[in-house]
């Protein structure tokens, strides 16, 4: 049963790349070209923005003992691990 959760506004810089759901049902999406990761609520509302010191995040995931650490990957030319 596919359904649209979020449609990125045309005025928003960059484009979606990798994404991950957290334990609370929020979708975290890397916005490559905009230097940010956004959190989208189950209702489809962006409720958190993580600004990054690089322009091109590619994906994100959770880790750590309690799965409460957000890990973000990036790509060049300004890429490298965060």
Secondary structure, 3 states (H helix, E strand, C coil): CCCCCCCCCCCCCCEEEEEEECCCCCEEEEEECCCEEEEECCCCCEEEEEECCCCCEEEEEEECCCCCEEEEEECCCCCCCC
